[in-house]
Amino acid sequence: MKPNPSLYPELAAEDGSLVTAVRATSGRLGLSLIDLNEAHAPEGLSTHFSAAVEAEFGDARLELSPERREVKITIEMPLIGVAAVGSTTSLDIAVEIAHAWQSGTPLADMSIRWKFLKVSPEAVAHDQGRGVEYEWAAIRGMSPDLIDQELVEAAYATPELRSLFPRVTHGSLQFRRRTISTPGSDVPSIFPAGEGRWRVIRLYDSSFPISIVNTAEEAVGLVVAGLPTGCGPAVEVIHVARHGS
């Protein structure tokens, strides 16, 4: 299956391949795109309708609509998911956006230049090096059904923990030394132990003694006591990867 040549003459000139058309367009515009590949196609369409431009900690995907001339641009980040999404009738503009993303243009600047892009506030925060701040604000605003807010506030009031990246999972409050990391951490976590008590453990580390305490303040104190040497502040991984600092 090939795209409608009346809708996408650029692809018709390249035997229907979006990757080849994007490569030709970027060359004509004087832009360099690296790691340009076919992407997983939308259901029922040829892979030639979808292309991806890879970048460290996030890819830009271009997809064509078969019913009308429309190029959808989706930028995704690990942990966050969709960081930005929008559509245009211009393949030139779509290629410019993919190049801007790959070359490290800040998301906030991209949303100003291309106003049709809907950009995630969470993604912007991580891109600007404010991922820790954003996540704490989100967790402090969570329903008490998801996390005990007394525990959250006790941790947030402690500078050593406020500088780490917090995560909430099944009622537990966990801390990371990096904003993007695999499950588990060398920093202790706090889990509910029932009847208002708290269990402090280090995930996947059986050598760390399990403690059960009666108050959130005691649990926070145990986490601080168990911090590795030189722990914090958390590395803003996406910001560092995209902007180098």
C-alpha positions in Angstrom: 0.0 0.0 0.0 1.3 3.4 -1.0 0.1 6.9 0.0 -2.2 8.9 -2.2 0.1 10.7 -4.7 -2.2 13.6 -4.9 -2.0 14.1 -1.2 1.7 13.4 -0.8 3.6 14.1 -4.0 6.8 14.2 -2.1 6.4 10.5 -1.3 5.3 9.6 -4.8 8.6 11.0 -6.0 10.4 8.7 -3.6 8.5 5.5 -4.4 6.1 6.0 -1.5 8.7 5.9 1.3 8.3 8.5 4.1 11.8 7.9 5.3 13.3 8.6 1.9 11.0 11.7 1.5 12.0 13.0 4.9 15.7 12.5 4.1 15.3 14.4 0.8 13.3 17.2 2.5 15.9 17.6 5.2 18.7 17.8 2.6 16.8 20.4 0.6 16.3 22.5 3.8 19.9 22.1 4.8 19.1 20.2 8.0 20.9 17.1 9.2 18.8 14.3 10.6 20.6 11.3 12.1 19.1 8.0 13.2 16.1 8.3 10.9 14.3 5.0 10.5 10.9 3.5 9.7 8.7 3.3 12.7 5.9 1.0 13.8 3.0 1.8 11.5 -0.5 2.8 12.5 -2.9 -0.1 12.2 -3.6 -1.1 8.7 -1.0 1.1 7.1 2.4 0.4 5.5 5.5 1.1 7.5 6.3 3.7 4.8 3.7 5.9 6.4 5.6 6.3 9.6 9.1 7.4 10.4 11.0 8.1 13.6 13.9 10.4 14.3 15.8 9.1 17.4 17.4 11.3 20.0 18.8 10.6 23.4 16.0 10.3 25.9 13.2 10.8 23.4 12.2 10.2 19.8 10.1 12.2 17.3 7.7 10.2 15.2 6.1 11.4 12.0 2.9 9.7 10.7 0.8 10.4 7.7 -3.0 10.4 7.5 -4.3 8.3 4.5 -7.6 10.2 4.3 -6.3 13.8 4.1 -3.0 15.6 3.9 -1.8 15.7 7.5 1.5 15.0 9.1 1.2 14.1 12.8 4.3 14.8 14.9 4.6 13.0 18.3 7.6 13.4 20.6 7.9 10.9 23.4 10.2 10.7 26.5 10.9 7.8 28.8 8.8 7.8 32.0 6.7 10.8 30.7 5.3 9.3 27.5 4.0 11.9 25.1 6.0 15.1 25.5 4.5 17.0 22.6 2.0 16.3 19.8 0.6 18.2 16.9 -0.1 18.0 13.2 0.6 20.1 10.1 0.0 19.9 6.3 3.6 20.7 5.7 6.3 18.0 5.6 8.9 20.8 5.7 7.6 22.0 9.0 7.4 18.4 10.4 11.0 17.9 9.4 12.0 21.2 11.0 10.4 20.1 14.3 12.1 16.7 14.2 15.4 18.4 13.6 14.8 21.0 16.4 14.1 18.1 18.8 17.1 16.1 17.8 19.4 19.1 18.0 18.4 19.9 21.6 16.1 22.9 21.1 14.2 23.4 24.4 10.6 22.2 24.3 9.3 25.5 25.6 11.0 27.3 22.7 9.5 24.7 20.2 6.0 25.3 21.6 6.4 29.1 21.0 7.7 28.7 17.5 5.1 26.0 16.5 2.0 27.0 18.4 0.0 24.0 17.2 2.3 21.7 19.2 0.6 20.7 22.5 3.5 20.3 25.0 3.3 18.4 28.3 4.0 20.7 31.3 5.8 17.7 32.9 8.0 17.2 29.8 8.9 20.9 29.8 9.8 20.7 33.5 12.2 17.8 32.9 13.6 19.5 29.8 14.3 22.6 31.9 15.9 20.6 34.8 12.9 21.0 37.1 11.7 17.4 37.1 12.3 16.9 40.8 10.4 20.1 41.6 7.5 19.1 39.3 7.2 15.6 40.7 7.2 16.8 44.3 4.4 19.2 43.4 2.4 16.5 41.8 2.8 14.1 44.7 1.9 16.8 47.2 -1.3 17.3 45.3 -2.3 13.6 45.2 -5.3 12.1 46.8 -4.8 10.7 50.3 -6.2 7.5 48.8 -2.9 7.2 46.8 -0.4 8.3 49.3 -0.5 9.5 53.0 0.1 13.3 52.8 1.5 13.4 56.3 4.3 11.2 55.1 4.8 13.3 52.0 5.0 16.5 53.9 7.4 15.0 56.4 9.7 13.9 53.6 9.3 17.2 51.7 10.3 19.2 54.8 13.6 17.3 54.9 16.2 18.9 52.6 18.1 15.7 52.0 14.9 14.0 50.6 13.4 17.0 48.9 16.5 17.1 46.6 15.8 13.5 45.4 13.3 12.4 42.8 10.2 11.1 44.6 8.0 8.2 43.3 4.7 6.9 44.6 3.9 3.2 44.1 1.1 1.3 45.8 1.0 3.7 48.7 4.8 3.7 49.2 7.1 6.8 48.9 10.3 6.0 47.1 13.3 8.2 46.2 15.7 8.2 43.2 19.1 9.6 42.6 18.2 10.1 39.0 15.0 11.4 37.4 15.0 8.5 34.9 16.1 5.2 36.5 15.2 1.5 36.7 13.0 0.2 39.5 14.8 -0.1 42.8 17.2 2.3 44.4 20.1 2.3 46.9 18.0 4.9 48.8 15.6 3.4 51.4 11.8 3.5 50.6 8.8 3.9 52.9 5.9 1.5 52.7 2.7 1.4 54.8 2.8 -1.3 57.4 -0.9 -1.1 58.6 -2.4 0.6 61.6 -0.7 3.9 60.8 2.8 2.4 61.0 5.5 2.5 58.4 8.0 0.0 57.0 11.4 1.3 55.8 13.3 -1.0 53.4 15.8 -0.8 50.6 14.2 -2.4 47.6 16.0 -5.5 46.2 18.6 -5.4 49.0 18.0 -8.2 51.6 21.1 -7.0 53.6 19.3 -3.8 54.6 17.5 -4.2 57.9 13.7 -3.8 57.7 12.4 -1.4 60.3 8.8 -0.7 61.3 8.1 2.6 63.0 5.0 4.3 64.3 5.3 7.8 62.8 6.0 9.4 59.4 8.8 11.5 61.0 10.5 8.3 62.3 10.3 6.7 58.9 11.8 9.8 57.2 14.6 9.9 59.8 15.5 6.2 59.0 15.6 7.0 55.3 18.0 10.0 55.9 20.2 7.8 58.1 20.3 5.2 55.3 21.3 7.6 52.5 24.5 6.6 50.6 27.5 8.9 51.0 27.2 11.9 48.6 23.6 11.3 47.8 21.7 14.1 46.0 20.6 16.2 44.6 19.0 14.0 41.9 20.5 14.1 38.4 18.0 15.7 36.0 18.7 13.0 33.3 16.7 14.4 30.4 18.0 18.0 30.9 21.6 16.8 31.1 21.2 14.5 28.0 19.6 17.2 25.9 21.4 20.3 27.1 24.6 19.0 28.6 24.4 20.5 32.1 
